[in-house]
C-alpha cells in the first residue's frame, strides 16, 4: 500500500502544495492530503524513489520539467460525463444558438470555448447540441476550442473514443446520429470531431487565442482556485468574450463578490455586460 511504503511529511506537503498553486493556481488544503498521497505515490514507485523529499528535489531541478507535467496531471481532478448539468445544454439549444443565428448573420461565425474540458465529454456535448441546432449554423464557420491543463486527458479527448458505460447520459437521438460502435466502444462521428480543436492550456499562463468568443464554458474549474485567482480569471474571460457573450459555470460556483462584468440570466448562466 502507498500509505505503508511512503510517508508524506508536512514540509513536503507544503512544498507540493505551493508548487501546484504557483504552477496551476490549484489550492491543495489539508483535506486533499490523502488524495495527493495516493496519486503521487504512484509516481514515486514509477520513478524508483524512496520518499517524497526525493520527489520534491526532482521537481525543483532544471531537468524536472517532464515530471512537473506528470505531477500536474496526477493532482488534477477530471470527473465529468456527457451532458452533465443538462440545463446548460438545454439553454444553449433553446436560447443561445437561435440568438447567434440572428446576431451573427453578418459574420456567419460562431466560437465556443470549453475551458477545463477534461476527457472531452463537455465539448462533444456542445458539438452535438450545435449540430442538432439551427440548420443555418451548419453552413457557417463554427468552431469549438477545448482546453485542459492535463495533457493526458486532452490526448484521450482528441481520440473521441469512450467505453459504453460512460456514454449512457447521451440522449438516444444524439447517440444514433452522432456516434458509432467500434470494438465495443462508442466513437464520436467525424461531424463532431471536425468542430472541435483540442489543446493543452494552463489557465494561469498566456492565452494564445484572440477571440472573441460567443460562449465560454468554465464549469467546476474555479472551485479549485483561490479568490484572487478567480477574480483575475473571470476578468480575462470577460475580455475574451464578445460584449454580450455568455459565460456558463458549474453548479457549485457563482460570481458574487468576484466580478461585476456579468449579469445572471439563468441557473449558473451569465452574460457579459462590461
C-alpha positions as CSV (number, residue, x, y, z in Angstrom):
1,X,0.0,0.0,0.0
2,X,1.1,3.6,-0.7
3,X,0.4,4.6,2.8
4,X,2.7,1.9,4.2
5,X,5.5,2.5,1.7
6,X,5.8,6.3,1.7
7,X,5.2,8.9,4.3
8,X,4.2,12.4,3.3
9,X,5.9,14.8,5.7
10,X,4.5,18.2,6.4
11,X,7.4,20.0,4.8
12,X,7.0,18.0,1.6
13,X,3.2,18.5,1.5
14,X,3.8,22.3,1.9
15,X,6.3,22.3,-1.0
16,X,4.0,20.3,-3.3
17,X,1.0,22.5,-2.4
18,X,3.0,25.6,-3.2
19,X,4.3,24.2,-6.4
20,X,0.8,23.3,-7.7
21,X,-0.5,26.7,-6.6
22,X,2.3,28.6,-8.3
23,X,2.1,26.5,-11.5
24,X,-1.7,25.9,-11.9
25,X,-3.5,28.0,-9.4
26,X,-4.9,25.0,-7.7
27,X,-5.4,25.2,-3.9
28,X,-4.5,22.0,-2.0
29,X,-5.5,22.2,1.6
30,X,-5.1,19.6,4.3
31,X,-8.3,17.8,3.2
32,X,-6.6,16.9,0.0
33,X,-3.6,15.3,1.7
34,X,-4.7,11.7,1.3
35,X,-5.7,12.3,-2.3
36,X,-2.3,13.8,-3.1
37,X,-0.6,11.0,-1.1
38,X,-2.3,8.3,-3.2
39,X,-1.9,10.0,-6.6
40,X,1.8,10.8,-6.2
41,X,2.7,7.6,-4.5
42,X,2.3,6.0,-8.0
43,X,4.7,8.5,-9.4
44,X,7.3,7.6,-6.7
45,X,7.0,3.9,-7.5
46,X,7.3,4.6,-11.2
47,X,10.4,6.7,-10.7
48,X,12.0,4.3,-8.2
49,X,12.1,7.0,-5.5
50,X,12.2,6.2,-1.8
51,X,10.4,9.2,-0.4
52,X,8.5,12.4,-1.1
53,X,11.6,14.6,-0.3
54,X,13.4,13.0,-3.3
55,X,10.4,13.7,-5.4
56,X,10.3,17.3,-4.4
57,X,14.0,17.7,-5.2
58,X,13.4,16.2,-8.6
59,X,10.7,18.7,-9.3
60,X,13.0,21.6,-8.3
61,X,15.8,20.6,-10.7
62,X,16.2,22.1,-14.1
63,X,15.6,18.6,-15.6
64,X,12.3,18.2,-13.8
65,X,10.1,19.8,-16.4
66,X,8.8,16.5,-17.8
67,X,8.0,15.3,-14.3
68,X,6.3,18.6,-13.5
69,X,3.8,17.8,-16.3
70,X,3.2,14.3,-14.8
71,X,2.8,15.9,-11.3
72,X,0.2,18.4,-12.5
73,X,-1.6,15.6,-14.4
74,X,-1.6,13.4,-11.3
75,X,-3.2,16.0,-9.0
76,X,-5.8,17.3,-11.4
77,X,-9.4,16.1,-10.8
78,X,-11.2,15.0,-14.0
79,X,-14.7,14.0,-13.0
80,X,-17.1,14.6,-15.9
81,X,-19.8,13.0,-18.1
82,X,-21.8,13.7,-21.2
83,X,-24.5,16.4,-20.8
84,X,-23.5,17.0,-17.2
85,X,-25.8,19.7,-15.8
86,X,-28.2,19.2,-18.7
87,X,-30.0,22.6,-18.2
88,X,-26.9,24.3,-19.7
89,X,-27.2,22.4,-22.9
90,X,-31.0,23.0,-23.0
91,X,-30.3,26.7,-22.6
92,X,-27.6,26.5,-25.3
93,X,-30.2,24.9,-27.7
94,X,-33.2,27.0,-26.8
95,X,-31.7,30.4,-26.2
96,X,-28.1,30.9,-27.2
97,X,-27.9,29.2,-30.6
98,X,-31.1,30.8,-32.0
99,X,-29.8,34.1,-30.8
100,X,-26.5,33.6,-32.5
101,X,-28.2,32.5,-35.7
102,X,-29.7,36.1,-35.9
103,X,-27.0,38.2,-34.2
104,X,-24.0,36.6,-36.1
105,X,-25.6,36.6,-39.5
106,X,-23.2,39.2,-40.8
107,X,-20.1,37.2,-40.0
108,X,-21.5,33.7,-40.2
109,X,-19.1,32.8,-37.4
110,X,-19.5,31.1,-34.0
111,X,-16.8,30.5,-31.4
112,X,-17.2,28.5,-28.2
113,X,-14.6,27.7,-25.7
114,X,-14.7,24.7,-23.3
115,X,-12.2,25.7,-20.7
116,X,-11.2,22.7,-18.5
117,X,-12.7,20.2,-20.9
118,X,-11.2,17.1,-19.1
119,X,-11.7,13.9,-21.2
120,X,-13.9,15.6,-23.7
121,X,-17.4,14.8,-22.7
122,X,-18.3,18.6,-22.4
123,X,-17.1,19.7,-25.8
124,X,-18.6,16.7,-27.6
125,X,-21.9,17.5,-25.8
126,X,-21.6,21.1,-27.0
127,X,-20.9,19.8,-30.5
128,X,-23.9,17.6,-30.6
129,X,-26.1,20.5,-29.4
130,X,-24.7,22.7,-32.1
131,X,-25.0,20.1,-34.9
132,X,-28.6,19.5,-33.9
133,X,-29.4,23.2,-33.7
134,X,-30.5,25.8,-36.3
135,X,-29.7,24.4,-39.7
136,X,-28.3,27.8,-40.8
137,X,-25.4,27.3,-38.4
138,X,-24.3,24.1,-40.3
139,X,-23.0,26.2,-43.2
140,X,-21.2,28.7,-41.0
141,X,-17.7,28.9,-39.7
142,X,-18.4,27.2,-36.4
143,X,-15.5,26.1,-34.1
144,X,-15.2,24.8,-30.5
145,X,-11.9,25.2,-28.7
146,X,-11.5,22.6,-25.9
147,X,-8.5,23.1,-23.5
148,X,-7.3,21.5,-20.3
149,X,-4.2,21.6,-18.1
150,X,-3.9,17.8,-18.1
151,X,-2.1,16.6,-21.2
152,X,-3.3,13.0,-20.6
153,X,-7.0,13.9,-20.7
154,X,-6.5,16.1,-23.8
155,X,-5.0,13.1,-25.6
156,X,-7.9,10.9,-24.5
157,X,-10.5,13.5,-25.6
158,X,-8.9,14.0,-29.0
159,X,-9.4,10.3,-29.8
160,X,-13.2,10.6,-29.3
161,X,-13.5,7.0,-28.1
162,X,-15.4,6.1,-24.9
163,X,-16.4,3.0,-23.0
164,X,-20.1,2.3,-23.4
165,X,-20.9,2.8,-19.7
166,X,-19.5,6.4,-19.9
167,X,-22.0,7.4,-22.6
168,X,-25.3,6.4,-21.0
169,X,-26.3,10.1,-20.5
170,X,-26.2,10.9,-24.2
171,X,-29.8,11.2,-25.4
172,X,-30.8,8.4,-27.7
173,X,-31.4,10.7,-30.7
174,X,-27.9,12.1,-30.4
175,X,-26.4,8.7,-29.9
176,X,-27.9,7.4,-33.1
177,X,-27.0,10.4,-35.1
178,X,-23.6,11.4,-33.8
179,X,-21.9,8.2,-32.6
180,X,-21.0,4.7,-33.8
181,X,-19.8,1.5,-32.3
182,X,-16.2,0.1,-32.7
183,X,-14.7,-2.8,-30.8
184,X,-17.3,-2.4,-28.1
185,X,-16.6,1.3,-27.6
186,X,-18.6,4.4,-28.6
187,X,-16.9,6.6,-31.1
188,X,-17.7,10.2,-31.9
189,X,-18.5,10.8,-35.5
190,X,-16.3,13.0,-37.8
191,X,-19.1,15.6,-37.8
192,X,-18.4,16.3,-34.2
193,X,-14.6,15.9,-34.3
194,X,-14.4,18.4,-37.2
195,X,-16.0,21.1,-35.0
196,X,-13.5,20.7,-32.1
197,X,-9.9,21.7,-31.6
198,X,-8.3,20.2,-28.5
199,X,-5.3,21.9,-27.0
200,X,-3.2,21.9,-23.8
201,X,-3.6,25.2,-21.9
202,X,-2.7,26.4,-18.4
203,X,-5.4,29.0,-17.5
204,X,-2.8,30.9,-15.4
205,X,-0.4,31.2,-18.3
206,X,-0.6,33.1,-21.7
207,X,-3.7,32.6,-23.8
208,X,-2.7,32.4,-27.5
209,X,-6.2,32.7,-28.9
210,X,-7.6,36.1,-29.8
211,X,-11.3,35.6,-29.6
212,X,-13.8,37.0,-29.4
213,X,-15.8,34.0,-28.1
214,X,-19.6,33.9,-28.2
215,X,-19.8,31.4,-25.3
216,X,-17.3,30.2,-22.7
217,X,-18.0,27.1,-20.6
218,X,-15.9,27.0,-17.5
219,X,-17.7,24.6,-15.2
220,X,-16.4,23.1,-12.0
221,X,-12.9,24.6,-12.6
222,X,-12.6,27.7,-10.4
223,X,-13.6,25.8,-7.3
224,X,-10.0,24.7,-7.1
225,X,-8.7,28.3,-7.2
226,X,-8.4,30.9,-4.5
227,X,-10.4,34.2,-4.7
228,X,-7.7,36.4,-6.2
229,X,-7.1,33.8,-8.9
230,X,-10.8,33.6,-9.7
231,X,-11.0,37.4,-9.9
232,X,-8.2,37.5,-12.5
233,X,-9.6,34.6,-14.4
234,X,-13.1,35.9,-14.8
235,X,-11.8,39.3,-15.9
236,X,-9.8,37.6,-18.6
237,X,-12.9,35.6,-19.7
238,X,-14.8,38.9,-19.9
239,X,-12.1,40.4,-22.1
240,X,-12.2,37.5,-24.4
241,X,-16.0,37.3,-24.8
242,X,-17.9,39.4,-27.2
243,X,-19.7,42.3,-25.4
244,X,-22.9,40.3,-24.9
245,X,-21.4,36.8,-24.8
246,X,-22.4,34.1,-22.4
247,X,-20.4,32.5,-19.6
248,X,-21.5,29.2,-18.2
249,X,-20.1,28.0,-14.9
250,X,-20.6,25.0,-12.6
251,X,-23.5,24.3,-10.2
252,X,-21.4,24.9,-7.1
253,X,-19.9,28.2,-8.4
254,X,-21.1,31.8,-8.5
255,X,-19.7,35.2,-9.4
256,X,-20.8,37.0,-6.2
257,X,-18.0,39.2,-4.9
258,X,-15.8,38.0,-7.8
259,X,-16.8,40.2,-10.7
260,X,-19.4,42.7,-11.8
261,X,-18.9,42.2,-15.5
262,X,-21.6,39.7,-15.9
263,X,-25.4,39.5,-15.2
264,X,-27.1,36.3,-14.2
265,X,-29.5,35.2,-16.9
266,X,-30.1,31.5,-15.9
267,X,-29.0,28.9,-13.5
268,X,-25.2,29.4,-13.4
269,X,-25.5,31.1,-16.8
270,X,-24.2,34.7,-17.1
271,X,-24.0,37.3,-19.9
272,X,-21.2,39.8,-20.2
273,X,-22.4,43.4,-19.5
274,X,-19.0,45.2,-19.1
